[in-house]
Amino acid sequence: MDWGMQSRMSRLIPPTTGKGFFLAIDHGYFLGPTSKLERPGAAVAELTPIVDALFVTRGVLRSAIPAESTPNVILRVSGGSSIVGGNLENEHLLVTAEEAIRLDVAAVGVSVFIGSEYESQTLNNLAKAVNEFERYGIPVMAVTAVGKELEKRDARYLALASRICAELGARVVKTYYTENFEVITESCPVPVVIAGGPRTDDALEVLSFVRDGIDRGAIGVNLGRNIWQHYDPVGMAKALRAVIHENADPGDAIHLVAPPQVQD
């Protein structure tokens, strides 16, 4: 691994802990103005110093994230379909390596849709991204997306998808937490980070599945809605950081999150 690649990977996964805490705010690329992310810059201003990297599109990075906040950036480089279109899986590579270098990113992210009509296309997107971005020392994170077919989120499917992504050259794989999560991590030769899954205000539930996922081999998370849609996003981020980087127990970390407001 050359020096540039090592440097970027260490920005994402600090060697002091070997863990990574990524904040996903790329949802608008197919969902539009998602609730609580209508003003992305304001939504993440207090969260950026807590996390290790932002997973973001170039448009939001340029227009809403101040350069002086110096975030580590994982740039989403695939897309081209929307929630109101015919097929979420019909993605292409949209960003060049030149653009990524100009934006000073630490890594790029590409979605793949294993088992879908567009499996070959999205796997080719990943391979092309590895070919192009690694030439400049930029690591590629593969996202094992499932579109609207949520029933695919089981260990056997996600292990297959994650291994294929690693085989094609991804340096990091983002995938969903599921039962028997070790089936995924033990067969994937590159670091695995946990995707967010369904949104919930139950902070202990989130902290618990993150703790279990890390205990079963994940090196961290790439969460979004369960942080910035939470009623206490800063507390949630601090609690997750304690679990990820300080090996905290969820029962202890939960005290960093404000208690739910009692409704009249």
N, C-alpha and C positions, 0 to 999 in steps of 0.2 A: 504494500500500500504506500503510495507516494505521500510526500509531506503535506500537500494541499488537501488530499483526501483525509489524512489523519487529523489535520487541523479542523476541518469541517465536522468530522464525526465527533471529535472531542467537544465541539461547541454544542452539539445535540445531546451527547451522552457524556456528561462530565466524568473523567476518569476517577475522580475521588470516590464516586459511588458506583459507577458503571450503570447508572439508571438514567432514564429520560422522561421528562414531563412536557408533553407537547399540547398546545391549546389549539383546537381546530376552530377556525372562524371562516372556513371556505364555503359554508352552506349556501350562500347566495348564488353561487355559480349555476345551481340548478333549481333552487327554491325561491330565489328572489329575496325580498326583504323579510327575512325570518323574524318571528317575535323575539324581542330583546336584542336583536342584532340589526335593527333598522339603522342605527348609527354606530357602526362597528368600532370606530375610533374611541368613542365615549365608552362603549361596552367593555373594551379591553384595556383602557388606560391604566387602571389600577392592578390589572392582572398580569400585564407584560413583565413587570419585575419579578413576579413569583414563579413564572414558568421558564422552561429552558428554550422553548421555541414556539413561534406562531405558525400554524399551517394556514396559508392565506393565498388569495388570488392576487395577481399583479395589479388589478384595478383598485382593490381595496388597499393594498400596500401603498400604492402611490398617492391615493387621495385621502386616506384616513389614518394612516399609521405614521406618526412623526418620526423622522429619521433620528432625531436626538434621543428617542426612547431606546435606540440601539437594540432592537430585538434580533435574536437569531431567527432566520426565516426559512421555513420549508415552503417552497412555492408550488402551488398546484399548477400543473402544466397540461392536464388533460381535461376535456369537457366537450361541449358542443350539443348537448341535449338538455331538456328541462322537464320539470314535473308535469307540465301540461302537454308535453309532446307525446309522440307515440311510443317511444322506447328510451328509457334512461340509459340503457347500455350502449347506445350508439355514440361512443366518444372517440375523439381524435386528439392527437398532440397539437396544442395551440401555441406553445411558447418555445422559442429557440434558446439554445445555450448562450448566445450573445446577449439576449435579454436577461437571462438569469445572472450572468456575470455583471451586467450593468446594474442590476438590482442588489448585488452583493449577497446572494442567498447562500445559506449553509447546505441546503439540499433541495430536491424537487420531489413532488409526489404525483403518482399516476395510478388511476383506478383500473382494475381488471375485473371482468365479469365472467368467471369460470362457469361453464355449463349453459351459457346463454347463447342466443343467436349471434352475438357479437364477440364470442370468446376469442376467436382467432384474431380479429381486428384489435381488440384491447390488449391481448398478449403481444401482438406485434408493436403496439404503441409502447409497451414496457420495454421490449427489446431495443427498439429504436431510441428510446430515451436513455437507456444504459449506454448504447453506442455513442450517442451524441454528448451527453453531459459528463460521463466519466472521462472523456477526452480532456476535460478541463478540471478534473479533480472534484466534480460535484456528485455526491452520492444521490441515488434514486431510492425513494421509499415507495413501495408498492402497497396499494390499498385493495384488500380483497372485498370489493363491493358486491352487494347482492341485489341492488335495485329495489324493486317492490316485493321480491320473493323472500320474505323474512324467514320462511320455514327452512331455508338453506343453512341457517346458522347453527349447524351441529359440528361436532369435533371432526368427524370423518371428512365432511366437505371442506371445512376450513383448513384442515391439515393438508389436504390435497392442493387447495388453492395456494396456501402459503408456501409449500414446498416448490410448486411450479414457479412462483415468483422468485424465490431464492435461486432456483436453477437458471433462470433467465438473467440473473445478475443484480437483482435488488439488494441493496445493502441493509435495508430495514423493511420489515413487513408489518403493516397495520391490519389487524384482524379483530373479529368480535370475540368477546368473552363467552364461553359456553361451558357446560359440564365437561369434565375430563379434559380440561384445557391443556394438560401436559401432553396429550396426544399431538397437539399442534406444535408446541415448543420443542419437544424432544425430537421431532422429525424435521424441524426447520433449522438449517445451519447458520442463519443470520438472526440478529436480534428481532424480537417480536414485541410490538406495542399493542395495547388493548384499545379498541375503538369504544365509543361511548355507549351504544345501545339505546334502549328506550329511555326517555327523559323521566326523571322522578325527583320529587322534593325530599325524598328520604335519603338524607346524607349518609346515614349509616349503611344503607343498602349499597350505595356507590362505593364507599370506602371499603366495604367488606369484599365486594367482587374484585376490586383492584388489589387488595391484599392477597386474596386467594390466587388471582392470576399471576401476581409476582412470585408467590410461593411455588407456583406450578411452572415457572420458567420465563414469564414475561419480564422485560427489562424496564417497563414503564407503561405510559398511556398516551393516547392522542384523543382527548375528550373535548367536547364542545358544549352541547346543550345542558349537560348535567353540571356545568359550571356557570356559564353566563346566563342561563335561564333559571338558575337557582335563586331563591329569595335572598341568599347571602353569598354572592359569587366570590367575594374576596375571602371570606371564611372558608368556603368550600375549597378554593384553590390552596389556601394555606394548609388545610387538613390533608388534602391529597399530596402536597409536597412533603408533609411529615411522613405519610405512609410510604411514599416512593423513595425519598432520599434519606430519611432518618429511621426507616424500618419500624415506624410506629404502629402500634396496634390500633385498629379502627375505634375501639372503645375509648382510647385515650385521645386520638386525633379528633373525634367528634366534638370535643370541648372547644375546638377552634371555630366551630360553626355556631352562629347565633341560633337560639331556640326558635321554633316556628312561632309566628304571631298568632295569638288567640283571636279568632274572629268573633265579633259581637253578634 
